[in-house]
Amino acid sequence: MATKAMNIKMDEERLADIKSVATVFHMSMTDVVMDALDEYLAKMKNDPFYRLTVNVEDASEEETREILGELDTLSDDDLQIASVKHFNV
């Protein structure tokens, strides 16, 4: 997998925390940040809002408001996946 470099600005206290954790676990600071990002992204991708809107790229502002309004009315039970069907085309 190709990698790219990027710059991130954060306060010195947070950088010191990352460095401290990385040192204790014999990891690079990059590995600590990447592990944290992987965990956070997995959590966010499991969120019902993400799962229901990830494939809706071209929704108008009105459609987006309507979708969000419907999502707000759903209970946790409503948001549970009851079944999954896969179709090969």
N, C-alpha and C positions, 0 to 999 in steps of 0.2 A: 504494500500500500504506500502510495506517495505521501510525503508529509510536507507541510508548509509551516514556516515560522510566522508568528504573530506577536504583537506586543500587547500586554495587558497592564493597565494601571490599577494599582491597589495600594492601600495604606501599608505603612511599614509594619504595623502590628500584625496584620494578616500575613504578610510575607514571613515575618519571624515565626508565626505559628506553623506555617507550611514547612519552613526549613526545620523546625524542631521535630515535627512529626516525621518528616523524611529522614532525618538523622537517626531517630530512634528505630525506625523500621528498615534502615539501610536501603532507602529508596531515593530516587532523584526527585527534585521538586516537581518536575514535569509529570512523573508517574503518579505522585500524590494528586495533582490537579486533574490528570486524565481519569484516574479512578473515581474521583469525586464527581466529575462531569458525567462519566458513564452511568454512575448510580442515579444522579439527578435526572438525566435524560430518560432513563428507563422508567423512573417514577412519573415523569411528565407525560411520556408516551402512553402510559397506562391510564392516565386521567380520562374520564369519559368525554370531556370537552374536546380534547385532542383527537381521541378515537373517532368522534362523530363529525369532526370538521376538517380533518387532515386532507381529505380528498375533495374538499369543496374549495377549490382555488379561485373560482370566478364568481362567487356569490356577490350580489349587490349589497349595498348597505342595508336596504330594507330586508332582504333575505337573511342577512347575518343577524339583524335584530330579532327577526321571527324565530330563527334557530335558537338563539340564546334565550329567548323568552320561553320556548318549549323546554329547553334543558333545565331552566330554573324551576319548572313545575314538577320535574321528575324526582321520585324518591330514590334512595340507594337501591331498593329492590328493583325498581324500574331500570336501573342502569346496569344490573347484573346481566352478563351474557348467558342466555338460556341455551343457545345452541349455535353451532358454527357449521356452515355448509361451504364446501370448496367446489368451484366449478373450473374445469380445465377447458380452455377454448382453443 
